[in-house]
């Protein structure tokens, strides 16, 4: 299995379809690990297993855990309207949208760029500098004044800015910044020593640069840096930097009850809505940050979180029945989902995943 997985990643890397790292563990036994491509293409600095990558929307899991911690402490309540927690007067955010709705992508609020409708996130910054967006509150003008898509709790629509509101709720409840709270109570708490909120305009940041495939004036394929494609530093909806090793630590900390109480651990490890999306292989149901995939007989296949932005991507899956974690991080345009699918089949041939 190890060699076949290595061959798949190496082939993708040699064909310039992948640059990044991957890690598969059963418990604490490493089944596969590998680093491919370049952290910096210009100087040919190779990616290594401890290279830090932009997690994109995997950061939403950190936001979800932080909110649940504050719920446990009584500083937030899942069924409280977000409009009663932070000041959203004059906006189009409905008064019945709760933290629970925001956490499960059932809020119905408008997003700044609706990915499900094919809207381009990069296009938001054609006339507005992406570097002007550095904190959660900076996002509000981009979505809070747009009409909602549907009534809260009646449908599902993946929503980035729902997690921006959750980040603002963290800041309101704690009196601290989102990044400070998450760094102290999640990263430091469970030993994610290589995870940070690095800024892309920080000249000393020791992170992999992101590269997006584009075309030059002659129509020839070229790689371009993603430095103008989205905000320069992570916020509650995405953008923390981490390693595949730290993602494993994080997932084991969740499953092992190190970040949440036993009761709240049980809650984050299961679906939180009856709304389901159907696929040819089965169905997917949202939880608090995680997505849960089931086959047609109702057997849990995996719980996961993924993310992508121009030039970066990430996928973290956990298989509770076998205690296997599988993480991929990429710093170039990559089909990480297809890589995950192919390697998952290899793992399933040797281990009882489900």
C-alpha positions in Angstrom: 0.0 0.0 0.0 2.8 2.4 1.0 4.6 2.1 -2.3 1.5 2.3 -4.4 0.4 5.5 -2.6 3.9 6.9 -3.0 3.7 6.2 -6.8 0.4 8.0 -7.1 1.7 11.1 -5.3 5.0 11.0 -7.2 3.3 10.7 -10.5 1.0 13.6 -9.8 4.0 15.7 -8.6 6.1 14.9 -11.7 3.2 15.9 -13.9 2.9 19.1 -11.9 -0.5 18.2 -10.6 0.5 18.1 -7.0 2.9 19.9 -4.6 2.5 19.3 -0.9 2.5 16.6 1.8 0.4 13.7 2.8 0.1 11.6 6.0 -1.9 8.5 6.9 -1.9 7.1 10.4 -3.7 4.3 12.2 -3.6 5.3 15.8 0.0 6.5 16.1 1.4 4.1 13.5 2.4 5.8 10.3 1.0 3.9 7.3 2.3 6.5 4.7 3.9 9.9 4.6 5.4 11.9 1.8 6.5 15.4 0.7 6.5 16.5 -2.9 7.1 19.6 -5.0 8.4 23.0 -4.0 7.7 25.2 -1.0 9.3 28.0 -3.1 9.4 27.3 -6.9 11.8 30.1 -7.7 14.6 29.0 -5.4 13.7 25.4 -5.7 13.1 24.9 -1.9 11.5 21.5 -1.5 8.5 20.7 0.6 9.2 18.6 3.7 7.0 16.9 6.2 7.2 19.8 8.6 6.5 22.4 5.9 3.5 24.7 6.9 0.7 25.0 4.4 -2.4 27.2 4.2 -5.3 25.1 5.4 -8.0 27.2 3.6 -11.4 26.1 5.0 -10.0 23.4 7.3 -9.5 26.4 9.7 -13.3 26.3 10.1 -12.8 23.3 12.4 -10.7 25.4 14.7 -13.5 28.0 14.8 -16.1 25.3 15.5 -14.1 23.8 18.4 -13.6 27.3 19.8 -17.3 28.0 19.7 -18.1 24.7 21.4 -15.6 25.4 24.1 -17.3 28.7 24.9 -20.7 26.9 24.8 -19.4 24.5 27.5 -18.3 27.5 29.6 -21.7 29.1 29.3 -20.3 32.1 27.5 -22.2 31.2 24.3 -25.3 29.2 23.6 -25.9 27.2 20.4 -29.4 28.3 20.0 -28.9 32.0 20.7 -29.4 34.2 17.7 -26.2 35.7 16.4 -27.8 39.1 16.3 -28.1 39.0 20.1 -24.4 38.3 20.5 -22.8 40.8 18.1 -24.1 44.1 16.8 -25.5 43.5 13.3 -28.0 46.4 13.2 -28.7 47.7 9.7 -27.6 44.4 8.1 -29.7 41.7 6.4 -28.7 39.0 8.9 -32.1 37.6 10.1 -32.9 37.6 13.8 -33.6 33.8 13.8 -30.1 32.7 12.7 -28.4 30.9 15.5 -24.9 29.6 16.2 -26.2 26.1 15.4 -27.3 27.3 12.0 -24.0 29.0 11.3 -22.0 25.9 12.4 -24.0 23.5 10.1 -24.2 25.6 7.0 -28.0 25.9 7.4 -28.2 29.7 8.2 -29.4 30.8 4.8 -27.4 34.0 5.0 -25.7 35.4 1.9 -22.0 34.6 1.3 -19.5 37.1 0.0 -18.8 34.8 -3.0 -21.3 32.0 -3.4 -19.2 29.0 -4.4 -22.2 26.8 -5.1 -23.3 29.4 -7.8 -19.9 29.5 -9.3 -19.0 33.0 -8.1 -15.3 33.7 -8.0 -13.8 34.6 -4.7 -10.8 36.3 -6.4 -13.2 38.6 -8.2 -14.1 40.2 -4.9 -10.6 41.8 -4.9 -10.6 43.2 -8.5 -11.5 46.6 -7.2 -10.7 46.2 -3.5 -7.3 45.3 -2.1 -7.3 41.9 -0.6 -4.8 43.2 1.9 -7.5 45.5 3.4 -9.2 42.3 4.8 -7.2 41.3 7.9 -9.8 40.7 10.6 -13.2 39.1 10.9 -15.1 42.4 11.0 -13.5 43.5 7.8 -15.6 40.9 5.9 -19.0 42.4 7.0 -19.5 44.8 4.1 -19.0 42.0 1.6 -21.9 39.9 2.7 -24.0 41.2 5.7 -26.0 43.6 3.5 -27.0 41.1 0.9 -30.5 39.4 1.1 -30.6 35.9 2.6 -30.8 32.9 0.3 -33.4 31.0 2.4 -35.0 30.8 5.9 -32.6 29.5 8.5 -32.8 25.7 9.1 -34.8 24.9 6.0 -31.9 24.1 3.6 -28.2 23.6 3.3 -25.7 26.0 1.6 -22.0 26.0 2.3 -21.2 29.4 3.7 -17.8 30.9 4.4 -19.1 34.1 6.0 -21.2 32.1 8.5 -17.8 31.3 10.1 -16.8 34.9 10.0 -19.8 35.6 12.3 -18.8 32.7 14.5 -15.3 34.3 14.8 -16.9 37.6 15.8 -18.9 35.7 18.4 -15.7 34.3 19.9 -14.2 37.7 20.1 -17.3 39.2 21.7 -17.5 36.3 24.3 -13.9 36.4 25.2 -12.8 40.0 24.7 -9.8 38.6 22.9 -8.9 38.4 19.2 -10.0 35.3 17.3 -6.4 34.4 16.4 -5.2 34.8 20.0 -8.0 32.7 21.4 -7.5 29.8 18.9 -3.7 29.8 19.2 -3.9 29.5 23.0 -6.9 27.3 23.5 -6.5 25.0 20.5 -3.1 25.0 19.0 -1.1 25.3 22.2 -3.6 23.3 24.2 -3.1 20.1 22.1 0.5 20.5 21.1 0.1 21.8 17.5 3.5 23.4 17.7 3.9 24.0 14.0 0.5 25.7 13.5 0.2 29.4 13.2 -1.6 32.4 11.7 1.1 33.5 9.3 0.6 36.5 7.1 1.5 36.3 3.4 3.1 39.8 3.6 5.3 38.7 6.5 8.8 38.4 4.9 10.0 36.1 7.7 7.0 33.6 7.6 8.4 30.1 7.2 5.5 28.7 5.1 5.0 27.2 1.7 4.0 29.8 -1.0 0.9 29.1 -2.9 0.9 28.8 -6.7 -2.0 28.9 -9.1 -1.9 27.7 -12.7 -2.5 30.6 -15.1 -1.6 31.6 -18.7 0.8 34.2 -20.0 0.2 36.6 -22.9 0.9 33.8 -25.4 -1.6 31.5 -23.7 1.2 29.3 -22.3 0.7 27.8 -18.9 2.6 29.5 -16.1 2.5 29.4 -12.3 1.7 32.6 -10.5 1.8 33.3 -6.7 -1.6 33.7 -5.0 -0.6 36.7 -3.0 -3.4 38.9 -4.4 -6.1 36.2 -4.6 -7.6 36.4 -1.0 -6.9 38.0 2.3 -3.3 37.8 3.5 -3.9 36.3 7.0 -6.2 33.7 8.4 -9.5 34.5 10.0 -12.4 32.4 11.3 -13.4 31.1 7.8 -9.9 30.0 6.7 -6.2 30.6 6.3 -4.3 29.2 9.3 -1.1 27.5 8.4 -0.3 24.0 9.6 1.4 20.7 8.8 -0.2 17.3 8.1 1.4 16.1 11.3 -0.4 18.8 13.3 -3.7 18.0 11.6 -3.3 14.4 12.9 -2.6 15.8 16.4 -5.7 18.0 16.1 -8.0 15.2 15.0 -6.7 12.8 17.7 -7.2 15.6 20.3 -10.8 16.0 19.2 -11.6 12.2 19.1 -9.7 11.7 22.4 -11.6 14.4 24.3 -8.6 16.7 24.9 -10.2 19.8 23.5 -13.9 19.3 24.6 -15.8 17.6 27.3 -17.0 14.0 26.8 -20.5 15.2 26.0 -19.4 17.9 23.5 -16.9 15.5 22.0 -19.8 13.2 21.2 -21.6 16.1 19.6 -18.8 17.2 17.3 -18.2 13.6 16.2 -21.7 13.2 14.8 -24.1 14.9 12.3 -26.1 17.9 13.6 -28.8 18.3 11.0 -31.4 16.0 9.3 -30.8 17.7 6.0 -28.8 15.5 3.7 -27.2 15.8 0.3 -27.4 12.7 -1.9 -24.7 11.3 -4.2 -24.3 8.1 -6.2 -22.2 6.6 -3.3 -24.6 7.6 -0.5 -25.2 10.8 1.4 -23.5 13.6 3.2 -24.7 15.3 6.4 -23.2 18.3 8.1 -22.0 18.5 11.7 -20.3 21.2 13.7 -17.7 22.0 11.1 -17.3 18.4 9.9 -19.1 16.7 7.0 -20.2 13.0 7.5 -20.4 10.6 4.6 -22.6 7.5 4.6 -23.2 4.7 2.2 -26.7 3.7 1.0 -27.0 1.3 4.0 -26.3 4.1 6.5 -22.8 3.0 7.4 -20.4 5.9 8.2 -17.6 6.0 5.6 -15.7 9.0 6.9 -15.9 12.4 8.6 -13.9 15.1 6.9 -13.2 18.7 6.3 -11.6 20.1 3.1 -10.7 23.5 1.8 -9.3 25.3 -1.2 -8.3 28.7 -2.3 -6.4 29.7 -5.5 -3.1 27.9 -5.2 -3.8 26.0 -2.0 -5.9 23.1 -0.8 -6.4 20.7 2.1 -8.3 17.5 3.0 -8.5 15.9 6.4 -10.4 12.7 6.8 -11.0 10.5 9.9 -12.3 7.0 9.9 -13.6 6.3 13.5 -14.1 2.5 13.0 -10.5 2.0 12.2 -8.9 5.1 14.0 -7.2 6.1 10.8 -6.5 9.7 9.9 -5.6 10.8 6.3 -4.4 14.4 5.6 -3.3 16.1 2.4 -2.0 19.7 2.2 -1.1 21.3 -1.2 0.5 24.6 -2.2 -0.5 24.6 -5.8 -3.6 24.1 -7.9 -4.3 20.4 -7.3 -7.2 17.9 -7.4 -6.7 16.8 -3.8 -10.1 15.1 -3.8 -9.2 12.7 -6.6 -5.8 11.9 -4.9 -7.7 11.2 -1.7 -10.2 9.0 -3.4 -7.5 6.9 -5.1 -5.3 6.5 -2.0 -8.3 5.8 0.2 -9.1 2.8 -2.1 -5.5 1.5 -1.6 -5.9 1.9 2.2 -9.2 0.1 2.2 -7.6 -2.9 0.4 -5.3 -3.4 3.4 -7.3 -2.1 6.4 -10.9 -2.3 7.4 -11.6 1.5 7.1 -15.3 1.4 7.9 
